[in-house]
């Protein structure tokens, strides 16, 4: 399944559905393997989207003259 066309929210919703199905334990083994594969693809897709979003996030700071200065987002401990 091509995960590239789904939004982050759509991917997360589908991932939650997969987890619920697998947690019930009533899915045959072959279907469970397909769901697991789809789930791992969704996780990769979501991580890629999050990485791209992080690159776009800028921390706005004020320069000494009062003008806004953009700085790359840094994870703070």
Gaussian input, Z-matrix of N, CA and C with variables (Angstrom, degrees):
# hf/3-21g

backbone

0 1
 N
 C     1     B1
 C     2     B2     1     A1
 N     3     B3     2     A2     1     D1
 C     4     B4     3     A3     2     D2
 C     5     B5     4     A4     3     D3
 N     6     B6     5     A5     4     D4
 C     7     B7     6     A6     5     D5
 C     8     B8     7     A7     6     D6
 N     9     B9     8     A8     7     D7
 C    10    B10     9     A9     8     D8
 C    11    B11    10    A10     9     D9
 N    12    B12    11    A11    10    D10
 C    13    B13    12    A12    11    D11
 C    14    B14    13    A13    12    D12
 N    15    B15    14    A14    13    D13
 C    16    B16    15    A15    14    D14
 C    17    B17    16    A16    15    D15
 N    18    B18    17    A17    16    D16
 C    19    B19    18    A18    17    D17
 C    20    B20    19    A19    18    D18
 N    21    B21    20    A20    19    D19
 C    22    B22    21    A21    20    D20
 C    23    B23    22    A22    21    D21
 N    24    B24    23    A23    22    D22
 C    25    B25    24    A24    23    D23
 C    26    B26    25    A25    24    D24
 N    27    B27    26    A26    25    D25
 C    28    B28    27    A27    26    D26
 C    29    B29    28    A28    27    D27
 N    30    B30    29    A29    28    D28
 C    31    B31    30    A30    29    D29
 C    32    B32    31    A31    30    D30
 N    33    B33    32    A32    31    D31
 C    34    B34    33    A33    32    D32
 C    35    B35    34    A34    33    D33
 N    36    B36    35    A35    34    D34
 C    37    B37    36    A36    35    D35
 C    38    B38    37    A37    36    D36
 N    39    B39    38    A38    37    D37
 C    40    B40    39    A39    38    D38
 C    41    B41    40    A40    39    D39
 N    42    B42    41    A41    40    D40
 C    43    B43    42    A42    41    D41
 C    44    B44    43    A43    42    D42
 N    45    B45    44    A44    43    D43
 C    46    B46    45    A45    44    D44
 C    47    B47    46    A46    45    D45
 N    48    B48    47    A47    46    D46
 C    49    B49    48    A48    47    D47
 C    50    B50    49    A49    48    D48
 N    51    B51    50    A50    49    D49
 C    52    B52    51    A51    50    D50
 C    53    B53    52    A52    51    D51
 N    54    B54    53    A53    52    D52
 C    55    B55    54    A54    53    D53
 C    56    B56    55    A55    54    D54
 N    57    B57    56    A56    55    D55
 C    58    B58    57    A57    56    D56
 C    59    B59    58    A58    57    D57
 N    60    B60    59    A59    58    D58
 C    61    B61    60    A60    59    D59
 C    62    B62    61    A61    60    D60
 N    63    B63    62    A62    61    D61
 C    64    B64    63    A63    62    D62
 C    65    B65    64    A64    63    D63
 N    66    B66    65    A65    64    D64
 C    67    B67    66    A66    65    D65
 C    68    B68    67    A67    66    D66
 N    69    B69    68    A68    67    D67
 C    70    B70    69    A69    68    D68
 C    71    B71    70    A70    69    D69
 N    72    B72    71    A71    70    D70
 C    73    B73    72    A72    71    D71
 C    74    B74    73    A73    72    D72
 N    75    B75    74    A74    73    D73
 C    76    B76    75    A75    74    D74
 C    77    B77    76    A76    75    D75
 N    78    B78    77    A77    76    D76
 C    79    B79    78    A78    77    D77
 C    80    B80    79    A79    78    D78
 N    81    B81    80    A80    79    D79
 C    82    B82    81    A81    80    D80
 C    83    B83    82    A82    81    D81
 N    84    B84    83    A83    82    D82
 C    85    B85    84    A84    83    D83
 C    86    B86    85    A85    84    D84
 N    87    B87    86    A86    85    D85
 C    88    B88    87    A87    86    D86
 C    89    B89    88    A88    87    D87
 N    90    B90    89    A89    88    D88
 C    91    B91    90    A90    89    D89
 C    92    B92    91    A91    90    D90
 N    93    B93    92    A92    91    D91
 C    94    B94    93    A93    92    D92
 C    95    B95    94    A94    93    D93
 N    96    B96    95    A95    94    D94
 C    97    B97    96    A96    95    D95
 C    98    B98    97    A97    96    D96
 N    99    B99    98    A98    97    D97
 C   100   B100    99    A99    98    D98
 C   101   B101   100   A100    99    D99
 N   102   B102   101   A101   100   D100
 C   103   B103   102   A102   101   D101
 C   104   B104   103   A103   102   D102
 N   105   B105   104   A104   103   D103
 C   106   B106   105   A105   104   D104
 C   107   B107   106   A106   105   D105
 N   108   B108   107   A107   106   D106
 C   109   B109   108   A108   107   D107
 C   110   B110   109   A109   108   D108
 N   111   B111   110   A110   109   D109
 C   112   B112   111   A111   110   D110
 C   113   B113   112   A112   111   D111
 N   114   B114   113   A113   112   D112
 C   115   B115   114   A114   113   D113
 C   116   B116   115   A115   114   D114
 N   117   B117   116   A116   115   D115
 C   118   B118   117   A117   116   D116
 C   119   B119   118   A118   117   D117
 N   120   B120   119   A119   118   D118
 C   121   B121   120   A120   119   D119
 C   122   B122   121   A121   120   D120
 N   123   B123   122   A122   121   D121
 C   124   B124   123   A123   122   D122
 C   125   B125   124   A124   123   D123
 N   126   B126   125   A125   124   D124
 C   127   B127   126   A126   125   D125
 C   128   B128   127   A127   126   D126
 N   129   B129   128   A128   127   D127
 C   130   B130   129   A129   128   D128
 C   131   B131   130   A130   129   D129
 N   132   B132   131   A131   130   D130
 C   133   B133   132   A132   131   D131
 C   134   B134   133   A133   132   D132
 N   135   B135   134   A134   133   D133
 C   136   B136   135   A135   134   D134
 C   137   B137   136   A136   135   D135
 N   138   B138   137   A137   136   D136
 C   139   B139   138   A138   137   D137
 C   140   B140   139   A139   138   D138
 N   141   B141   140   A140   139   D139
 C   142   B142   141   A141   140   D140
 C   143   B143   142   A142   141   D141
 N   144   B144   143   A143   142   D142
 C   145   B145   144   A144   143   D143
 C   146   B146   145   A145   144   D144
 N   147   B147   146   A146   145   D145
 C   148   B148   147   A147   146   D146
 C   149   B149   148   A148   147   D147
 N   150   B150   149   A149   148   D148
 C   151   B151   150   A150   149   D149
 C   152   B152   151   A151   150   D150
 N   153   B153   152   A152   151   D151
 C   154   B154   153   A153   152   D152
 C   155   B155   154   A154   153   D153
 N   156   B156   155   A155   154   D154
 C   157   B157   156   A156   155   D155
 C   158   B158   157   A157   156   D156
 N   159   B159   158   A158   157   D157
 C   160   B160   159   A159   158   D158
 C   161   B161   160   A160   159   D159
 N   162   B162   161   A161   160   D160
 C   163   B163   162   A162   161   D161
 C   164   B164   163   A163   162   D162
 N   165   B165   164   A164   163   D163
 C   166   B166   165   A165   164   D164
 C   167   B167   166   A166   165   D165
 N   168   B168   167   A167   166   D166
 C   169   B169   168   A168   167   D167
 C   170   B170   169   A169   168   D168
 N   171   B171   170   A170   169   D169
 C   172   B172   171   A171   170   D170
 C   173   B173   172   A172   171   D171
 N   174   B174   173   A173   172   D172
 C   175   B175   174   A174   173   D173
 C   176   B176   175   A175   174   D174
 N   177   B177   176   A176   175   D175
 C   178   B178   177   A177   176   D176
 C   179   B179   178   A178   177   D177
 N   180   B180   179   A179   178   D178
 C   181   B181   180   A180   179   D179
 C   182   B182   181   A181   180   D180
 N   183   B183   182   A182   181   D181
 C   184   B184   183   A183   182   D182
 C   185   B185   184   A184   183   D183
 N   186   B186   185   A185   184   D184
 C   187   B187   186   A186   185   D185
 C   188   B188   187   A187   186   D186
 N   189   B189   188   A188   187   D187
 C   190   B190   189   A189   188   D188
 C   191   B191   190   A190   189   D189
 N   192   B192   191   A191   190   D190
 C   193   B193   192   A192   191   D191
 C   194   B194   193   A193   192   D192
 N   195   B195   194   A194   193   D193
 C   196   B196   195   A195   194   D194
 C   197   B197   196   A196   195   D195
 N   198   B198   197   A197   196   D196
 C   199   B199   198   A198   197   D197
 C   200   B200   199   A199   198   D198
 N   201   B201   200   A200   199   D199
 C   202   B202   201   A201   200   D200
 C   203   B203   202   A202   201   D201
 N   204   B204   203   A203   202   D202
 C   205   B205   204   A204   203   D203
 C   206   B206   205   A205   204   D204
 N   207   B207   206   A206   205   D205
 C   208   B208   207   A207   206   D206
 C   209   B209   208   A208   207   D207
 N   210   B210   209   A209   208   D208
 C   211   B211   210   A210   209   D209
 C   212   B212   211   A211   210   D210
 N   213   B213   212   A212   211   D211
 C   214   B214   213   A213   212   D212
 C   215   B215   214   A214   213   D213
 N   216   B216   215   A215   214   D214
 C   217   B217   216   A216   215   D215
 C   218   B218   217   A217   216   D216
 N   219   B219   218   A218   217   D217
 C   220   B220   219   A219   218   D218
 C   221   B221   220   A220   219   D219
 N   222   B222   221   A221   220   D220
 C   223   B223   222   A222   221   D221
 C   224   B224   223   A223   222   D222
 N   225   B225   224   A224   223   D223
 C   226   B226   225   A225   224   D224
 C   227   B227   226   A226   225   D225
 N   228   B228   227   A227   226   D226
 C   229   B229   228   A228   227   D227
 C   230   B230   229   A229   228   D228

   B1=1.4588
   B2=1.5170
   B3=1.2864
   B4=1.4558
   B5=1.5214
   B6=1.3313
   B7=1.4615
   B8=1.5161
   B9=1.3490
   B10=1.4484
   B11=1.5126
   B12=1.3151
   B13=1.4604
   B14=1.5201
   B15=1.3252
   B16=1.4586
   B17=1.5210
   B18=1.3316
   B19=1.4566
   B20=1.5311
   B21=1.3189
   B22=1.4562
   B23=1.5314
   B24=1.3279
   B25=1.4682
   B26=1.5238
   B27=1.3179
   B28=1.4696
   B29=1.5288
   B30=1.3141
   B31=1.4608
   B32=1.5230
   B33=1.3249
   B34=1.4648
   B35=1.5212
   B36=1.3236
   B37=1.4664
   B38=1.5273
   B39=1.3318
   B40=1.4687
   B41=1.5187
   B42=1.3211
   B43=1.4600
   B44=1.5310
   B45=1.3242
   B46=1.4626
   B47=1.5277
   B48=1.3327
   B49=1.4670
   B50=1.5240
   B51=1.3173
   B52=1.4648
   B53=1.5251
   B54=1.3261
   B55=1.4626
   B56=1.5249
   B57=1.3342
   B58=1.4758
   B59=1.5222
   B60=1.3259
   B61=1.4714
   B62=1.5171
   B63=1.3272
   B64=1.4619
   B65=1.5238
   B66=1.3272
   B67=1.4659
   B68=1.5267
   B69=1.3315
   B70=1.4670
   B71=1.5252
   B72=1.3201
   B73=1.4595
   B74=1.5149
   B75=1.3232
   B76=1.4638
   B77=1.5275
   B78=1.3349
   B79=1.4545
   B80=1.5328
   B81=1.3324
   B82=1.4662
   B83=1.5308
   B84=1.3264
   B85=1.4574
   B86=1.5262
   B87=1.3131
   B88=1.4659
   B89=1.5290
   B90=1.3199
   B91=1.4650
   B92=1.5296
   B93=1.3331
   B94=1.4663
   B95=1.5184
   B96=1.3183
   B97=1.4635
   B98=1.5222
   B99=1.3324
   B100=1.4691
   B101=1.5233
   B102=1.3264
   B103=1.4658
   B104=1.5252
   B105=1.3375
   B106=1.4630
   B107=1.5250
   B108=1.3205
   B109=1.4632
   B110=1.5257
   B111=1.3328
   B112=1.4586
   B113=1.5298
   B114=1.3259
   B115=1.4588
   B116=1.5185
   B117=1.3329
   B118=1.4635
   B119=1.5279
   B120=1.3239
   B121=1.4684
   B122=1.5295
   B123=1.3351
   B124=1.4626
   B125=1.5245
   B126=1.3288
   B127=1.4657
   B128=1.5235
   B129=1.3204
   B130=1.4777
   B131=1.5276
   B132=1.3269
   B133=1.4568
   B134=1.5288
   B135=1.3295
   B136=1.4725
   B137=1.5208
   B138=1.3288
   B139=1.4660
   B140=1.5189
   B141=1.3243
   B142=1.4662
   B143=1.5323
   B144=1.3421
   B145=1.4607
   B146=1.5252
   B147=1.3303
   B148=1.4681
   B149=1.5273
   B150=1.3289
   B151=1.4654
   B152=1.5258
   B153=1.3374
   B154=1.4627
   B155=1.5324
   B156=1.3198
   B157=1.4643
   B158=1.5252
   B159=1.3289
   B160=1.4662
   B161=1.5233
   B162=1.3210
   B163=1.4601
   B164=1.5255
   B165=1.3305
   B166=1.4575
   B167=1.5250
   B168=1.3262
   B169=1.4618
   B170=1.5218
   B171=1.2930
   B172=1.4708
   B173=1.5241
   B174=1.3008
   B175=1.4590
   B176=1.5274
   B177=1.3100
   B178=1.4677
   B179=1.5256
   B180=1.3125
   B181=1.4571
   B182=1.5267
   B183=1.3013
   B184=1.4529
   B185=1.5238
   B186=1.3197
   B187=1.4651
   B188=1.5231
   B189=1.3112
   B190=1.4792
   B191=1.5296
   B192=1.3344
   B193=1.4631
   B194=1.5250
   B195=1.3488
   B196=1.4615
   B197=1.5108
   B198=1.3215
   B199=1.4639
   B200=1.5312
   B201=1.3214
   B202=1.4660
   B203=1.5298
   B204=1.3115
   B205=1.4562
   B206=1.5197
   B207=1.3136
   B208=1.4606
   B209=1.5190
   B210=1.3284
   B211=1.4418
   B212=1.5132
   B213=1.3214
   B214=1.4511
   B215=1.5252
   B216=1.3127
   B217=1.4526
   B218=1.5236
   B219=1.3100
   B220=1.4478
   B221=1.5234
   B222=1.3330
   B223=1.4581
   B224=1.5055
   B225=1.3139
   B226=1.4427
   B227=1.5223
   B228=1.3338
   B229=1.4738
   B230=1.5038
   A1=108.67
   A2=118.25
   A3=122.99
   A4=109.51
   A5=116.33
   A6=121.21
   A7=111.82
   A8=117.41
   A9=121.72
   A10=114.91
   A11=118.67
   A12=121.55
   A13=113.06
   A14=117.95
   A15=120.91
   A16=110.40
   A17=114.82
   A18=119.35
   A19=108.19
   A20=115.73
   A21=120.64
   A22=110.47
   A23=115.47
   A24=120.15
   A25=111.64
   A26=117.34
   A27=120.75
   A28=110.77
   A29=115.73
   A30=120.37
   A31=110.88
   A32=117.29
   A33=120.44
   A34=111.59
   A35=116.80
   A36=120.65
   A37=110.19
   A38=116.30
   A39=120.37
   A40=110.33
   A41=117.36
   A42=121.02
   A43=110.82
   A44=116.95
   A45=120.68
   A46=111.09
   A47=117.37
   A48=121.12
   A49=110.86
   A50=115.99
   A51=120.72
   A52=110.28
   A53=116.50
   A54=120.68
   A55=110.23
   A56=117.73
   A57=120.57
   A58=111.13
   A59=117.30
   A60=121.06
   A61=111.33
   A62=115.71
   A63=119.34
   A64=111.86
   A65=117.96
   A66=121.03
   A67=111.83
   A68=116.69
   A69=119.33
   A70=110.98
   A71=116.77
   A72=120.42
   A73=114.94
   A74=118.01
   A75=119.93
   A76=112.58
   A77=116.37
   A78=121.25
   A79=108.05
   A80=117.63
   A81=119.76
   A82=111.78
   A83=116.33
   A84=121.92
   A85=112.35
   A86=118.01
   A87=120.65
   A88=110.93
   A89=116.86
   A90=120.80
   A91=110.82
   A92=116.80
   A93=120.43
   A94=110.79
   A95=117.30
   A96=120.61
   A97=111.21
   A98=116.86
   A99=120.50
   A100=110.49
   A101=116.71
   A102=120.70
   A103=110.91
   A104=115.89
   A105=120.01
   A106=110.43
   A107=116.50
   A108=120.52
   A109=110.77
   A110=116.86
   A111=120.23
   A112=110.23
   A113=115.90
   A114=120.40
   A115=112.53
   A116=116.92
   A117=119.04
   A118=110.91
   A119=117.59
   A120=120.85
   A121=110.54
   A122=116.04
   A123=120.03
   A124=111.43
   A125=116.75
   A126=120.59
   A127=109.67
   A128=116.83
   A129=120.27
   A130=110.81
   A131=115.73
   A132=120.79
   A133=110.74
   A134=116.67
   A135=120.56
   A136=110.66
   A137=117.52
   A138=120.14
   A139=110.50
   A140=116.97
   A141=120.80
   A142=110.46
   A143=116.26
   A144=120.27
   A145=111.29
   A146=116.89
   A147=120.31
   A148=110.86
   A149=117.03
   A150=120.20
   A151=110.84
   A152=115.92
   A153=119.83
   A154=110.84
   A155=116.42
   A156=120.38
   A157=110.55
   A158=116.55
   A159=119.95
   A160=110.49
   A161=116.93
   A162=119.91
   A163=111.77
   A164=116.87
   A165=121.07
   A166=113.19
   A167=115.22
   A168=118.76
   A169=109.25
   A170=115.62
   A171=121.89
   A172=108.61
   A173=114.49
   A174=118.79
   A175=107.02
   A176=116.50
   A177=121.30
   A178=108.76
   A179=114.14
   A180=120.21
   A181=108.41
   A182=115.66
   A183=120.72
   A184=109.37
   A185=116.01
   A186=121.97
   A187=108.94
   A188=116.95
   A189=119.67
   A190=113.38
   A191=117.61
   A192=119.81
   A193=113.15
   A194=116.50
   A195=120.50
   A196=114.71
   A197=117.66
   A198=119.65
   A199=109.77
   A200=116.24
   A201=118.76
   A202=111.17
   A203=115.34
   A204=122.59
   A205=107.11
   A206=116.95
   A207=120.33
   A208=108.92
   A209=113.79
   A210=121.10
   A211=107.84
   A212=118.14
   A213=121.03
   A214=108.85
   A215=116.68
   A216=122.15
   A217=109.64
   A218=116.84
   A219=122.20
   A220=108.32
   A221=116.85
   A222=119.43
   A223=107.69
   A224=116.38
   A225=119.94
   A226=109.01
   A227=117.61
   A228=121.40
   A229=113.13
   D1=136.26
   D2=-179.88
   D3=-82.74
   D4=110.70
   D5=-178.61
   D6=-86.60
   D7=-11.29
   D8=-174.22
   D9=-63.54
   D10=-22.72
   D11=-176.81
   D12=-92.08
   D13=-6.39
   D14=-178.26
   D15=-87.86
   D16=147.68
   D17=173.59
   D18=-75.90
   D19=166.28
   D20=177.45
   D21=-56.84
   D22=-45.11
   D23=-178.21
   D24=-64.47
   D25=-41.11
   D26=177.72
   D27=-63.54
   D28=-41.96
   D29=179.38
   D30=-64.15
   D31=-42.63
   D32=179.22
   D33=-65.61
   D34=-39.46
   D35=177.93
   D36=-61.63
   D37=-45.97
   D38=179.24
   D39=-64.24
   D40=-40.54
   D41=179.05
   D42=-61.85
   D43=-40.60
   D44=176.93
   D45=-63.34
   D46=-39.11
   D47=177.02
   D48=-62.38
   D49=-43.02
   D50=179.83
   D51=-62.50
   D52=-45.61
   D53=-179.66
   D54=-60.76
   D55=-45.53
   D56=179.21
   D57=-60.64
   D58=-43.40
   D59=179.28
   D60=-60.88
   D61=-45.19
   D62=-178.38
   D63=-70.90
   D64=-33.91
   D65=179.27
   D66=-67.68
   D67=-30.67
   D68=178.13
   D69=-63.10
   D70=-31.65
   D71=176.89
   D72=79.23
   D73=10.25
   D74=-178.21
   D75=-104.29
   D76=12.94
   D77=-179.69
   D78=-94.19
   D79=130.65
   D80=178.30
   D81=-58.63
   D82=155.87
   D83=-174.97
   D84=-55.22
   D85=-47.01
   D86=-178.11
   D87=-60.83
   D88=-42.70
   D89=178.06
   D90=-67.56
   D91=-37.31
   D92=177.21
   D93=-60.79
   D94=-41.27
   D95=178.69
   D96=-64.26
   D97=-40.33
   D98=177.30
   D99=-64.72
   D100=-42.60
   D101=178.46
   D102=-64.21
   D103=-40.71
   D104=178.62
   D105=-61.64
   D106=-44.18
   D107=178.85
   D108=-62.68
   D109=-45.30
   D110=178.12
   D111=-61.09
   D112=-41.07
   D113=179.53
   D114=-62.41
   D115=-42.66
   D116=179.36
   D117=-66.29
   D118=-35.21
   D119=175.92
   D120=-65.68
   D121=-39.42
   D122=177.97
   D123=-65.21
   D124=-40.44
   D125=178.56
   D126=-62.08
   D127=-44.86
   D128=178.37
   D129=-60.57
   D130=-43.93
   D131=-179.66
   D132=-62.89
   D133=-45.33
   D134=179.21
   D135=-63.40
   D136=-41.18
   D137=179.55
   D138=-63.78
   D139=-39.72
   D140=178.33
   D141=-63.09
   D142=-43.62
   D143=178.43
   D144=-63.43
   D145=-40.67
   D146=178.25
   D147=-65.95
   D148=-40.55
   D149=177.92
   D150=-61.71
   D151=-42.46
   D152=179.01
   D153=-64.53
   D154=-40.71
   D155=179.48
   D156=-64.58
   D157=-40.37
   D158=-179.75
   D159=-62.15
   D160=-37.30
   D161=178.96
   D162=-64.48
   D163=-27.42
   D164=-178.07
   D165=-86.10
   D166=-17.12
   D167=-177.59
   D168=-75.60
   D169=128.21
   D170=178.72
   D171=-120.36
   D172=140.77
   D173=174.36
   D174=-90.95
   D175=122.51
   D176=-179.68
   D177=-88.18
   D178=125.98
   D179=178.10
   D180=-126.68
   D181=164.66
   D182=179.38
   D183=-103.02
   D184=129.45
   D185=176.97
   D186=-76.42
   D187=165.23
   D188=179.20
   D189=-53.59
   D190=-30.57
   D191=179.85
   D192=-86.47
   D193=4.43
   D194=178.50
   D195=90.85
   D196=-7.23
   D197=179.62
   D198=-79.78
   D199=149.03
   D200=-179.85
   D201=-70.61
   D202=143.00
   D203=178.24
   D204=-126.30
   D205=130.64
   D206=177.63
   D207=-92.89
   D208=139.19
   D209=178.35
   D210=-130.71
   D211=145.47
   D212=177.14
   D213=-58.44
   D214=142.76
   D215=178.30
   D216=-67.31
   D217=131.81
   D218=177.44
   D219=-120.87
   D220=132.68
   D221=174.61
   D222=-64.39
   D223=128.81
   D224=179.25
   D225=-99.91
   D226=135.59
   D227=-178.18
   D228=-66.04

